[in-house]
Amino acid sequence: MAKLNIEKIDTFIDNINRALDEIKFNLENISDFTAFKEIKQSREPGVHYLRIALEGVLDIARHIIAVKGFGLPDMEKQNLIDVLGINNIIPADFAKKISGMQDAECNRSCLLES
């Protein structure tokens, strides 16, 4: 069985951390969520970097699923985060809480409509 590529995972984590740093930077002068939604100069970069961070998490999930041989999920019924929970890579209750984040476009729409 193949081994996890730690260098690859570290690269994904570095990308996630850089995106989170950018999000923090863009939120420094934002007082609340309403202000965030109204100020396009902060909102658009924030959403962009959120998408990058989410993609990094999903890239790690894809790598683990491929290496462990869990098979690709039927995306109509199951997402990558669910697969990690079902296979005890992450706690199942945590997987249920975050499984909706896989659709970054949905998150972007939900974020801006809230």
N, C-alpha and C positions, 0 to 999 in steps of 0.2 A: 504494500500500500504506500502511496506517495505521502511525503511529509509536508506539513505546512511550511510555506516559504515565509520565514520570519522577516526577511528583508522586504518582501513585497508588502506584508502586513504593516511593517514599520513605515513604509512609504505612504500607505493609505492613512495611517494614524497621523503622520506629519501633515498631510493635506488637510485632514480634519482639524487639527490644531491650528493651522494657519487660517483656515476658514473661520473658526471660532474666534480667533484673535481679531479678524476683520469685522466680525459681527459686533464684538465688544467695542471696538473702535467707533463703529458707526452708531452705536447706541449711547455713547458717552453723554451726549447733550439732550437725550430724549427722556422726557419725564414720565411718560406712561404709554400704554399701547395705543391709545387714541392718537396721541401725537405721532407715534411711529407710523401709523397708517396714513396720516395726513401729510407727512413730510416726505415727498417723493425722493429727495436727495439722500435720505437715510433708508427709506423703505426698500427701494429697488436694489441697492447694494446688499442690504441685509438679507433680502429674499434670495438674491444670487448666491451669497456665501452660505446660506442655510442649505440651498440645493447642493452645493459642493460638499458640505459636511455630510448630508444625508447619503449622497452618492458614495462617499468614502465608506460609510457604515455598510452600505449594500455591497460594495466591492469586497469588503472583508467577508461578508456573509456568503457571497458567491464562491470565493476562494475556499472557505471552510467546507461548504457543501460539495464542491467538486473534489477536494482532496479526500474528504471522508467518505465519498461515494454515496451520499444520500440521494442522489438523483435530482434532476431539476423539477421544481414544483410545477403542478398544473396551475398556471397563473390565474385561471378563472376561479379556482377553489382555494388556493393556498399561496402565501407569499414566502419570500426568503426568510423573513424573521420568524414566521410560523414554523418553518422547517427546522430552524435552529432550536426553537422551544420544544418541538416534538421529539427531537433527538438529544435533548438535555445538554445542549451546548450553552444555552442560557436558560435561566429559570422560565418555566412555561408561563407563569403568571406575568412576568416581566414582558415576555414575548407578546402576550395578548394586549398588554398596555401600549406597546410601541408598534405593533404590526401595521397600523395604518400609515406609518411614515414612509412606507415603500413608494407610494405614489407621490413623488415630489411635486408634481403639478397640482395634485389635489391639495396638498399642504399649502402651496402658494395661494391657490384660490380661497381655501378656507381661512388662511391667515389674513388675507386682504378683505374678506367679506365679513369677518367677525366684528 
